[in-house]
Amino acid sequence: MKERPILFSGEMVRAILAGNKSQTRRVIQFPRKWIGIVDNDLRESGFWNTGEYWQYGDDRLPQNYQVGDRLWIRETWAIKDIARIWLEITGVRVERLQDISRDDAMFEGVELVDPYKIADIPPNIAFPAAFKDYKDASNFFTADPIHSFWSLWDSINAKRGYPWNSNPFVWVIKFERIER
């Protein structure tokens, strides 16, 4: 079992504390020589997972996240010894970013909003669920949690060179909050 830091935005830390976030996606950094080999599906491209790393021929990509590993949220001021939020990894898989399901988008902590409070919707019109749109402040909300996650992803990762439309491979890391 390893203990390592992980960064989250303030909004996502609040989602974890509220019990609304139990999953995160992190872009996989492939070795340069794998670029052009990696296709839509790692297994179809000739890669296989040993549980500790992805392998292609004699080359290995370490699986940095393992079930049972513990993550401490590195807040601006925090060091490991005084970290207030600890997570334990309960699942790890690889997928393309855009393969996210509606349930997984909600596990990512997208914010459920009350559209009746933020828009001029008559109370007699049924609106089953609304999720925050993180990119478009004039839009306020969307009915689709995947669209909400897309806007959240781009608000964090587009400036880092990984916009939603690039559809990178990601580590999907499931976790639960624990006490240290």
SERO-4910 file (N, C-alpha, C, O; in steps of 0.05 Angstrom, whole numbers):
BEGIN
 pado doro    nc1    nc2    nc3   cac1   cac2   cac3    cc1    cc2    cc3    oc1    oc2    oc3
  Met    A     17    -24      0      0      0      0     18     25      0     36     27     16
  Lys    A     12     43    -18     26     68    -20      8     91     -9    -16     89    -10
  Glu    A     21    111      1      7    136      8     19    158     -9     44    161    -11
  Arg    A      2    173    -22     11    194    -40     -8    217    -41    -32    214    -35
  Pro    A      2    241    -47    -16    264    -49    -32    264    -75    -24    252    -95
  Ile    A    -54    278    -74    -71    282    -98    -83    310    -96    -90    319    -74
  Leu    A    -85    324   -118    -96    351   -119   -125    350   -129   -131    335   -148
  Phe    A   -141    367   -117   -169    371   -126   -174    401   -124   -162    415   -108
  Ser    A   -192    411   -141   -200    439   -140   -216    442   -114   -226    423   -102
  Gly    A   -219    467   -105   -234    472    -80   -263    462    -83   -274    452    -63
  Glu    A   -274    465   -106   -302    456   -110   -304    426   -108   -324    415    -97
  Met    A   -284    411   -117   -284    382   -115   -278    373    -87   -288    352    -78
  Val    A   -262    387    -72   -257    381    -44   -284    383    -29   -290    366    -12
  Arg    A   -298    405    -34   -325    408    -21   -343    385    -29   -359    376    -12
  Ala    A   -342    376    -54   -359    353    -62   -352    328    -47   -369    312    -39
  Ile    A   -326    323    -43   -317    300    -27   -327    302      1   -338    283     12
  Leu    A   -323    326     14   -332    329     41   -362    326     44   -372    317     65
  Ala    A   -377    333     24   -407    330     24   -416    302     18   -439    296     20
  Gly    A   -397    285     10   -404    257      3   -414    254    -25   -426    234    -32
  Asn    A   -409    274    -43   -420    274    -70   -399    266    -91   -406    263   -114
  Lys    A   -374    262    -83   -353    254   -102   -339    229    -92   -328    229    -70
  Ser    A   -339    208   -109   -325    183   -101   -309    172   -124   -303    148   -125
  Gln    A   -303    189   -143   -289    180   -167   -274    204   -179   -283    227   -178
  Thr    A   -251    199   -191   -236    219   -205   -223    207   -230   -218    183   -231
  Arg    A   -218    224   -250   -204    215   -274   -179    231   -277   -178    256   -273
  Arg    A   -157    217   -283   -131    230   -287   -120    221   -314   -120    197   -321
  Val    A   -110    240   -330   -100    234   -356    -76    216   -354    -58    220   -337
  Ile    A    -75    196   -371    -52    177   -372    -30    190   -389    -35    199   -411
  Gln    A     -6    192   -378     17    203   -392     32    180   -405     48    166   -392
  Phe    A     27    175   -431     40    153   -445     68    161   -452     74    184   -458
  Pro    A     87    141   -453    113    146   -463    112    155   -492     94    146   -507
  Arg    A    129    173   -500    129    185   -528    128    163   -549    114    165   -569
  Lys    A    144    141   -545    145    121   -565    119    105   -569    116     91   -588
  Trp    A    100    108   -550     75     95   -553     55    111   -570     35    101   -580
  Ile    A     61    137   -573     42    154   -589     42    144   -617     63    139   -630
  Gly    A     18    140   -628     15    128   -654      8     98   -653     -4     87   -671
  Ile    A     17     85   -631     10     57   -627    -16     55   -612    -33     38   -618
  Val    A    -20     72   -592    -44     72   -576    -68     79   -593    -69    100   -606
  Asp    A    -88     62   -592   -113     66   -608   -136     70   -590   -132     75   -566
  Asn    A   -160     67   -600   -184     72   -584   -186     53   -560   -197     61   -539
  Asp    A   -177     29   -562   -179     10   -541   -151     -2   -536   -139    -12   -555
  Leu    A   -141      0   -512   -113     -9   -507   -110    -38   -514    -90    -46   -526
  Arg    A   -130    -55   -506   -127    -84   -512   -127    -89   -542   -111   -106   -551
  Glu    A   -144    -75   -557   -144    -79   -586   -117    -69   -598   -110    -78   -620
  Ser    A   -103    -51   -585    -78    -41   -595    -54    -59   -587    -32    -54   -594
  Gly    A    -60    -81   -573    -39   -100   -566    -28    -96   -538     -7   -108   -531
  Phe    A    -41    -80   -521    -32    -75   -494    -46    -95   -476    -68   -104   -482
  Trp    A    -34   -101   -453    -48   -117   -433    -40   -107   -406    -20    -95   -401
  Asn    A    -59   -112   -387    -56   -103   -360    -48   -126   -341    -62   -146   -341
  Thr    A    -26   -122   -327    -18   -143   -308    -29   -138   -280    -26   -155   -262
  Gly    A    -42   -115   -277    -52   -107   -250    -33    -87   -237    -42    -71   -221
  Glu    A     -8    -88   -245     11    -68   -235     20    -49   -257     30    -27   -250
  Tyr    A     17    -56   -282     25    -39   -304     12    -48   -330      2    -71   -332
  Trp    A     11    -30   -349      2    -36   -376     27    -43   -392     48    -29   -389
  Gln    A     26    -63   -408     50    -72   -422     45    -73   -452     23    -81   -461
  Tyr    A     65    -65   -468     65    -67   -497     92    -77   -505    112    -63   -503
  Gly    A     93   -102   -514    119   -114   -520    135   -115   -494    125   -126   -474
  Asp    A    159   -105   -494    176   -104   -470    173    -78   -455    185    -75   -433
  Asp    A    157    -60   -465    154    -34   -452    131    -34   -432    110    -47   -437
  Arg    A    134    -21   -410    114    -20   -389    106      8   -381    123     26   -381
  Leu    A     81     12   -376     70     37   -365     61     31   -337     41     17   -334
  Pro    A     74     41   -317     66     35   -289     37     44   -284     29     65   -293
  Gln    A     23     27   -270     -4     35   -261      0     49   -234      3     36   -213
  Asn    A      0     75   -235      7     91   -211    -13     89   -188     -7     96   -166
  Tyr    A    -37     80   -194    -58     78   -174    -66     49   -171    -72     35   -191
  Gln    A    -66     39   -146    -73     11   -140    -95     11   -119    -96     27   -101
  Val    A   -112     -9   -122   -133    -13   -101   -119    -17    -74    -99    -32    -72
  Gly    A   -128     -3    -54   -116     -4    -27    -97     18    -21    -92     24      2
  Asp    A    -87     32    -42    -70     55    -38    -86     77    -25   -111     79    -28
  Arg    A    -72     94    -10    -85    116      4    -75    143     -8    -52    146    -13
  Leu    A    -94    160    -11    -89    187    -22    -95    208     -1   -116    206     13
  Trp    A    -78    227      2    -85    250     19    -87    274      2    -71    280    -16
  Ile    A   -108    290      7   -113    313     -9    -94    335     -1    -94    344     22
  Arg    A    -79    343    -21    -59    364    -16    -71    391    -20    -72    401    -43
  Glu    A    -80    402      1    -91    429      0    -68    449      0    -45    441      6
  Thr    A    -73    474     -6    -51    493     -9    -31    493     14     -7    494      9
  Trp    A    -40    490     38    -23    491     61    -15    464     72      2    462     90
  Ala    A    -27    443     62    -25    417     75      0    402     68     10    402     46
  Ile    A     11    389     88     31    369     85     18    343     95     -2    343    109
  Lys    A     30    321     88     18    295     94     11    292    124    -11    282    130
  Asp    A     29    300    142     24    295    170      0    310    181    -11    302    202
  Ile    A     -9    332    168    -32    346    178    -55    347    158    -74    362    161
  Ala    A    -53    330    137    -75    328    118   -101    321    132   -102    303    149
  Arg    A   -122    335    125   -148    330    138   -166    311    123   -186    301    134
  Ile    A   -159    306     97   -177    289     81   -160    266     69   -141    271     55
  Trp    A   -168    242     75   -155    218     65   -175    201     50   -198    199     57
  Leu    A   -165    189     28   -182    172     11   -168    145      8   -144    143      7
  Glu    A   -184    124      5   -173     98     -2   -184     89    -29   -208     91    -34
  Ile    A   -166     81    -46   -173     72    -73   -188     45    -72   -177     26    -60
  Thr    A   -212     44    -83   -227     20    -83   -230      7   -111   -240    -15   -114
  Gly    A   -221     21   -132   -222     11   -159   -206     28   -178   -205     53   -175
  Val    A   -194     15   -198   -179     30   -218   -185     16   -245   -184     -8   -247
  Arg    A   -190     32   -265   -192     22   -292   -183     43   -312   -179     66   -305
  Val    A   -180     35   -337   -172     54   -358   -195     56   -378   -207     36   -385
  Glu    A   -201     80   -387   -220     84   -408   -215    110   -422   -199    127   -413
  Arg    A   -228    114   -444   -228    140   -458   -246    159   -442   -267    150   -431
  Leu    A   -238    183   -440   -253    203   -425   -282    204   -432   -300    204   -415
  Gln    A   -288    204   -458   -316    207   -467   -333    182   -463   -357    182   -470
  Asp    A   -321    161   -453   -336    136   -448   -350    137   -420   -362    117   -412
  Ile    A   -348    159   -407   -360    162   -380   -391    157   -382   -404    166   -401
  Ser    A   -401    143   -362   -430    138   -360   -444    161   -344   -430    177   -331
  Arg    A   -470    161   -346   -485    181   -330   -480    178   -300   -475    198   -286
  Asp    A   -480    153   -291   -475    148   -262   -447    157   -255   -443    170   -234
  Asp    A   -427    150   -271   -399    158   -265   -396    189   -265   -381    200   -249
  Ala    A   -411    202   -283   -410    232   -283   -419    243   -256   -408    262   -246
  Met    A   -440    230   -245   -450    239   -219   -430    232   -197   -427    247   -178
  Phe    A   -417    208   -199   -397    201   -179   -373    220   -180   -358    222   -160
  Glu    A   -369    234   -202   -348    254   -205   -353    279   -189   -336    296   -187
  Gly    A   -377    281   -178   -384    304   -160   -396    327   -174   -397    349   -163
  Val    A   -407    324   -198   -421    346   -211   -444    355   -193   -457    339   -181
  Glu    A   -447    381   -192   -466    393   -173   -495    392   -183   -501    401   -205
  Leu    A   -512    380   -167   -541    380   -173   -552    407   -164   -547    415   -141
  Val    A   -566    420   -182   -577    446   -175   -607    446   -177   -619    429   -190
  Asp    A   -620    465   -164   -649    469   -165   -655    489   -186   -651    513   -182
  Pro    A   -664    481   -210   -669    500   -232   -690    520   -225   -690    542   -237
  Tyr    A   -709    514   -208   -730    532   -201   -719    556   -185   -731    578   -185
  Lys    A   -696    553   -172   -685    575   -157   -667    593   -174   -663    616   -167
  Ile    A   -656    582   -196   -637    598   -212   -648    607   -239   -634    622   -253
  Ala    A   -671    597   -247   -682    604   -273   -712    610   -270   -724    601   -250
  Asp    A   -723    623   -289   -751    630   -288   -768    608   -300   -778    610   -322
  Ile    A   -770    586   -284   -785    563   -293   -811    562   -276   -809    561   -252
  Pro    A   -834    562   -289   -859    560   -274   -859    534   -257   -851    513   -267
  Pro    A   -869    535   -233   -870    511   -215   -886    488   -226   -883    466   -217
  Asn    A   -904    494   -245   -921    472   -255   -907    456   -278   -918    437   -288
  Ile    A   -883    464   -285   -868    450   -306   -848    431   -291   -832    440   -275
  Ala    A   -850    405   -298   -833    385   -285   -805    387   -297   -802    386   -322
  Phe    A   -785    388   -280   -757    388   -288   -743    368   -270   -737    375   -247
  Pro    A   -739    343   -280   -730    321   -262   -703    326   -248   -701    320   -224
  Ala    A   -683    335   -262   -657    339   -250   -642    359   -266   -645    361   -290
  Ala    A   -626    375   -252   -609    395   -266   -582    395   -253   -579    392   -229
  Phe    A   -561    397   -270   -534    396   -261   -520    422   -270   -526    433   -291
  Lys    A   -501    430   -254   -487    455   -259   -472    454   -286   -459    434   -292
  Asp    A   -472    476   -300   -456    479   -324   -432    496   -315   -435    520   -310
  Tyr    A   -408    484   -314   -385    498   -303   -372    517   -323   -356    534   -314
  Lys    A   -379    516   -349   -366    533   -368   -383    558   -376   -373    579   -382
  Asp    A   -409    555   -375   -427    575   -385   -444    587   -363   -465    576   -356
  Ala    A   -434    609   -351   -449    621   -328   -476    631   -337   -494    633   -320
  Ser    A   -480    638   -362   -506    648   -371   -526    625   -374   -550    630   -373
  Asn    A   -516    601   -377   -534    577   -380   -542    566   -353   -564    555   -351
  Phe    A   -525    568   -333   -530    559   -306   -531    529   -302   -517    518   -285
  Phe    A   -547    515   -319   -551    487   -313   -556    471   -339   -562    483   -360
  Thr    A   -553    445   -337   -559    426   -359   -574    403   -347   -570    397   -323
  Ala    A   -590    389   -363   -605    366   -353   -588    341   -354   -596    320   -344
  Asp    A   -564    342   -366   -548    318   -371   -523    318   -353   -507    337   -356
  Pro    A   -519    299   -335   -495    299   -318   -470    296   -334   -449    305   -326
  Ile    A   -471    282   -357   -447    280   -374   -439    307   -385   -415    314   -386
  His    A   -458    323   -394   -452    350   -404   -441    367   -381   -422    382   -385
  Ser    A   -451    363   -357   -441    378   -334   -412    370   -329   -395    387   -324
  Phe    A   -406    344   -330   -379    335   -326   -360    345   -348   -338    353   -343
  Trp    A   -370    345   -373   -355    355   -395   -347    384   -389   -324    392   -393
  Ser    A   -366    400   -380   -360    428   -375   -340    431   -351   -323    448   -351
  Leu    A   -343    413   -331   -324    413   -308   -297    405   -318   -277    418   -311
  Trp    A   -295    384   -334   -269    374   -344   -255    397   -359   -231    402   -354
  Asp    A   -269    410   -377   -256    431   -393   -248    455   -376   -228    468   -382
  Ser    A   -264    461   -355   -257    483   -338   -230    479   -323   -217    498   -316
  Ile    A   -223    453   -319   -199    446   -305   -176    438   -324   -153    446   -321
  Asn    A   -183    422   -345   -162    409   -361   -157    420   -389   -136    414   -400
  Ala    A   -175    436   -400   -171    447   -427   -145    464   -428   -130    462   -447
  Lys    A   -141    480   -407   -117    498   -407    -92    482   -403    -70    492   -408
  Arg    A    -94    457   -395    -71    439   -391    -65    423   -416    -46    408   -417
  Gly    A    -81    427   -437    -77    414   -463    -93    388   -466    -88    372   -484
  Tyr    A   -113    383   -448   -129    359   -449   -159    366   -450   -173    358   -432
  Pro    A   -168    380   -470   -197    386   -471   -213    361   -476   -203    341   -485
  Trp    A   -238    363   -470   -257    340   -473   -255    329   -501   -254    304   -504
  Asn    A   -253    346   -521   -253    336   -549   -228    321   -557   -229    306   -577
  Ser    A   -207    323   -541   -183    306   -547   -187    277   -538   -172    260   -547
  Asn    A   -207    273   -521   -215    246   -512   -191    228   -503   -187    207   -514
  Pro    A   -175    238   -484   -152    223   -476   -159    198   -461   -181    195   -450
  Phe    A   -140    179   -459   -143    157   -441   -139    167   -413   -122    185   -408
  Val    A   -155    157   -394   -154    166   -366   -154    143   -347   -165    121   -353
  Trp    A   -141    147   -325   -144    129   -302   -171    136   -290   -175    160   -284
  Val    A   -189    117   -285   -213    122   -271   -208    110   -243   -205     86   -240
  Ile    A   -208    128   -223   -200    120   -196   -225    123   -178   -234    146   -174
  Lys    A   -234    101   -168   -256    102   -148   -244    102   -120   -224     89   -115
  Phe    A   -257    116   -103   -246    119    -76   -268    122    -55   -291    128    -62
  Glu    A   -261    118    -30   -279    125     -8   -263    141     12   -239    137     15
  Arg    A   -277    159     26   -264    175     46   -259    158     71   -277    143     79
  Ile    A   -236    161     83   -229    145    107   -217    164    128   -210    187    122
  Glu    A   -216    154    152   -202    168    173   -174    156    175   -171    132    171
  Arg    A   -154    172    179   -127    162    181   -121    151    208    -99    142    213
***
